[in-house]
């Protein structure tokens, strides 16, 4: 048996052990049984090692979301979920996922395995949900969709989305509309808003009506109204100033703003292309205003080089360094 040849049944067992140990009430007998399983065959140890590359991401998610995801992936008979299960098992069966898990995160982000809807780098997708909600996914985004039961919920796994909530006409009672993130939950009170997930926070910008922001501690909500922005992070929830970059300009395929820092603009452009854009400290704080279309990021960079005292250096096609002219 080669290093990468792990039977699919063993992958199923590794997923089941992950649920028991990370999200159950495992006692000493459970841990002893796990250790016996782990030592029973070399393939068990390899499967568990690879499972650990995903476990760090699952345990960082809200407990309910992570448990639902792993359990569903491990047991469902639904066609869409079976396809997702096959993708997850493919990641575990493939080689090269041990250690940092870089290949998985960069080339097949785990969030897309879990998602009901997702986009690749540079893609934008518009969906109309069963309740009439218009959902738009920005570049490199992934979202779970839960429309059954007494509430409507999206789970933002990655990236950025725009939501214009529907009337939910098929339901006898209009159900609450929620968006869940690792940092807390946003409830729509109307409404049209943009929500973005970064490494250290979730950001919300309201274009119409209002939203209620709550942390995972379920403290009293903070209300953000049209024209306001909110932030959820490890310190809690609060209203913040609207950024210099227009929050919903990407819906028209553009980055737009007034007095944007060049470094911030370049960070945004980098989201729409494969590879990296680096910015030298000497030019990072140059002020930039205008509209920059994201379909051709190289053209946007060339325009910046023509209008600002900067120089572009293409070290490779995937790495552009921006520095002083």
Number of C-alpha atoms within 10 A of each C-alpha: 7 6 11 14 13 21 13 15 9 19 24 17 15 26 21 15 21 22 20 17 14 15 15 11 9 12 10 8 9 14 14 11 11 17 12 11 15 18 11 11 11 12 20 18 18 22 25 20 17 22 23 18 21 20 19 10 12 20 14 11 17 15 14 9 17 20 20 12 18 20 15 17 24 23 13 13 12 11 9 11 20 16 14 21 23 16 18 22 24 13 21 28 22 15 15 15 20 18 10 10 15 14 14 18 15 10 9 14 18 21 21 23 21 24 21 17 18 23 19 20 14 19 16 20 16 14 13 13 14 14 18 15 17 16 21 19 26 28 22 21 27 26 26 22 15 14 15 9 9 12 12 19 21 19 20 24 22 26 22 23 25 24 20 19 20 19 13 18 12 10 11 7 9 15 17 13 23 20 21 23 26 23 25 22 23 27 20 21 18 15 19 21 25 21 23 21 20 11 9 11 18 25 21 26 29 25 20 16 15 21 28 17 27 22 22 16 9 10 11 11 16 17 19 23 20 15 14 18 24 24 23 25 19 13 10 16 23 16 18 14 11 15 12 16 20 16 23 20 15 19 17 11 17 17 20 21 19 14 13 20 19 20 21 17 20 21 15 15 24 20 19 20 21 14 12 17 22 17 21 13 12 11 19 18 15 15 15 20 15 12 16 22 16 22 15 13 18 13 13 16 18 12 12 18 17 10 9 15 12 18 17 18 13 12 9 10 9 11 15 19 15 24 18 15 10
